[in-house]
Amino acid sequence: MRLASLIVAASAVGLPAYAAVGPEIVTWVGNDPGWNDRLGVTLMRQGCDLAPIDCLRRLTVAAKAQQVSRWAVAVKRDATKWPDEALEYSQRSLTEPLLVEIDIDDFLSAMKTWHVSTLGRANQVLEAVTRNVKHHNARLRFGITLYEDELDSQLIAWIPTETRGRVDRVSLYLHYRANAANYARYLADARRLFPGADIWAGSYAYDRIDYLPCDQSRRRRCSVDEEIALYRESLRIQIGLLRDGSLAGIEFYPGFFGLEDQWQGWGNVRICRPERRRECVENTRRMRAIAAEELETLRPVTGSPAAILR
């Protein structure tokens, strides 16, 4: 019985949601529930651009379908709404046991938008958000998503140290497959910028050949063989860092594990050209098989799921 199954079982009999022991194994929403069990999912993320009460209603429906009881909501709201809604999430989280975290996906992009819309007061908005998340519930977490080519951004360096110190979690993704070998250095940079945060390794478990160049400097596309090989390399490096305690978890994007052909992202020609759709789906399935295979190296031959990694 995997960790996700234990969480569901505890919830069904009225016990508190399972607090993950060892690493967080995270995916975005939309999986075949059997894959949640196969991966050992401990937490799931869902994006929402609605008011908190409506996002939490969506979360409740998704939790039942996905059979996972710990959730993070990636909030997509403008600067005028974020501080008050962070306060509301803090209040509602006291009676919504599914909610573990609220977060900002594509953090640097959000900060750029806030700087424009608030005439340079993005840092004040972020400070209010990080404080308000904890106002009613000190256990509610605040997270962000970053990419390796954003770590040297002045916009991040200009955030006051105290504010960066209140970020609880950073998902650190690779924009460029060929940067995989440098992941440990990127991790060190993220930890320096956000010293109080748990770092999750972001893992793009889908075909990105059309989306971005393979190599950051040469701007060329990956071949299929490179795409698969570099994905495996990055995941092995990340799992090694997870095993030695350098990382707190791994987050897979997108969801739709086991339902790869149903992901709505394939409708975006920038993500996958229509003539490549079948190849994109098949490559993605190969990556998911690699993810399941590599995650098995974290698990003991015998013992309870709670002993995955200590």
N, C-alpha and C positions, 0 to 999 in steps of 0.2 A: 504493500500500500504506500503510495507516494505521499509527499508532504502536502500537496494540494488536497488530497483525499482526507487527510487527517484534519485539515482546517475545516473542510465542509462538514465532516462528522461532528467536530466539536461545536460548530455553529448550530447544527441540527438539534443537538440536545441541550442547547442553551448555555454552553460554556463560552468563555471569552474567546475572541478570535485568536488563533495561534500566533504567538510571537516567534518570528523566524529564528531558528538556531543555525548559526553558520551563515552561508551566503544567501543573498536574495537572488532568486531566479525569476526574472520579470519578463513579461511580454505585453504588447499592446493587445487590445480587445479583438475578438472575432475568431478565436480558435475553435477547432473541434475539441470538445472537452477531454477527449482521450489523449490529446497532445499535451494538455495541461498536466495530466497525470504522468505522461511519459517524460516530460521535461523536468518535472518536480517544481512547477510554478508555485512561488510563494506570495506573489503580488502581481496585480495587473494594472495597466494604465489605460485610461480612456480620455480622449479629448472631448471638450465640451465648450461651446461658445454661448451658453444660455445662462440665465440667472442661477444662483446656487441651488435653490429648491428644485428647479427643473433638472439640473445636472445630477442631483442626488437621486431623483426619481429614475433617471436613465441608468444610473449606477446600480440601483436596486434590481432593475430588470436584467441588466447585463450580468450581475453577480449570480443570479439564479440560473441563467443560461450557461454561464462559463464554469459554474461550480467552484468558484474561488471567492474567498471571503475577506481579502485584504486588497484595498484599491487606492490608487492615486488618480486624481483628476487633473488633467492638463488644461488649465483655464485659458481661454482665448477671449480676453476682454481688453477694452481700451483703458488708458491711464486714469480717466475720470471715474471708472467703476471699480478698478482693482482694489484700492485700499478698503472701501466699505464692504466689498464682497469678501475680501479676506477675513474681515471681522465676522461677517455672517457665517462663513464656513467654519470659523473657529467655534462659534456658538453652536451651530448645528452638529458639529462633529461630536459633541458631548452625548448626543442621543442617536448618532448614526455610526454604529460600530464598524461598518464596512470601510469607512473613510480613514485612511492612514496619513494621506499627504495631499496637498495641492501643489501644483508646480507650473512652471512656464516652459513650454517647449520652444525651441529656437530662441534662447534667452537673448543673445546679442541682437537679433532682429527685432525683438520686442523693445529692447532698450533704445535702439535707434528710432523706432516709431515714437516711443514716449518722449525722447529728446525733442523731436520735431513738434509733437502735439502739445507739449507743455512748455515750449520755449526754453528748453535746457534744464528742466527740473526733474529729469528721469530718476536721478539718484534719490531725491526726496520721495518720489512715488515708491521706489523700491524699499527705502527705509520704512515707510509706513506699512507696506505690505508685510515685510518680514516681522515687524512688531505685532501687527494685527493678527497674523496667523496664530500667534501664541497667546493672544489676549485672554481668551476664555479657556483654552485648552493647550497647556504647555507641551503636550505629547503630539499634537498635530504637527506634521513636518512640512517643510517648504523646500522644494527642489527645483533644479534648472537643468536644461540640456545645453551642452557646449560641443564644439568641434575642434579638432586639433589645429586648424588654421585660424582659429579665433583667439587662441590663448595669449597672443601678444597684442591684442587689441587695446588701444589707449582707452577706449570706452569702458572696458572692464577695469583697467588699472586705475581709472579715475573714481571708481566706486570706493567710498570710504572703507577702510579696513574693518571697522566695527560692523558695517552692514554686510560685507562679504563674509564675515565671521558668523553671521546668523543664518547662512544657507546650510541646510541640513544634508542635502544630497545633490551631487552633480553626476549626470549621465554624460560620459565622455565618449563621443563617437568619432570615427574616422570618416572624413569626407572622401579621402583618396585612398583606394585600396593599397597602392604601392607604399604608403606611409606606415604600413603595419609594423615593420621592424623597429620603428621609433616609438612604439606605444608607451614603453616604460618612461621615456623622457617626457612625453606629453602628460603622463600621469603625475609625475613629479611637479610639473608646472601647474597643473590643476590643483594639486594639494597645497602648493605655495599660495595660490590666489584665494583658495577657499579652505582655510586650515581647519575649520570646524565641520566640514562636510564628509559624509561617506561618499566614496566614488564608486559608481557603477560603470562597468565597461559597456559602452554602447556597441551593439553588434547588428549590422545591417544584413539580415539573413534573407536577402532577395537580390535579384539581378539588377545591377545599377550601371550596366555597360552604356546604355544610352543617356543616363542621367548626368554623369560627371566623367571627366577624364580619369584614366587609371593612375596617371602620374601627375603630381602637382606642378612640376616644372616643365615637363615636355608636352603636356596637354594632349596626350594621345589616349585613345580608348583601349580598354582591356580587351584582349581576346577572351573567348569563353574559357579556355584552359587557365589563363591568368586570373580571371574573375574567381573561379572556383578555388584555385591554389592559394591565392592571396587571402581569400576569405578564411580558408582553413588555417593558414599561418596566423592571421590576426586572432582567431578564436583560441588557438593553442597558446599564444602569448598571453592573452587575457585570462585564460583558465589557470595558467601557471602563476600569474600575479594574484589571482583569487585564492589559489591554494596556499600561497605563502603569506596571505593576510594583507597584501598590499591593496587589494580591492575588496569592496564589501558586497559586490554583486555583479551580475550580468543582466543587461536589458536587451531584448530582441525586438527589432522593429522591421517590418510591420507585424501585426498579428496574422490571423488567418492561417495558422499552422494546421495542416490537414485540409484546408479549404483554399489553397493557393489560387486556384483559377477564379475564385469569387471576389478577390480583393479589388475594390473599386479603383485603386491606384493605376491599374493597367489601362484605364481609360484616358490617362494623361499621356499624350504623345511624347512629352519630354522624358517621362519615366521609361516608357517602352514603345518603340515604333510599332504601329499596327501589324506590319508584316513579320515582326519578331515575337508577337505575343505568345505563341506556343513555346518558343525557345525560352522566353523570359520566365514563364511558369515552370518549365521543366528544370531550368537552372536553379530556380528558387527552391524547388523540391529537393534538389541535390544538396543545397546548402542546409536545409532543415534536417536532412538525414545526417549531415556532418555535425550539426549542432547537437542532435541527440546522441550521436556516437561519442563526441568529445566530452559532453557532460557526464557520461558514464564514468569517466576517469575520476570524477570527484566523489563518486559514491563507493562506500565500502562494499565488500563482497557480501557481508552479512551485517545485521544491525538495523536499528530503526531509522526512518528518514530523518529524525532529529539529529542523527549523528553524521549527516552528510559531510559536514566539514566543521571542525571546531577550532 
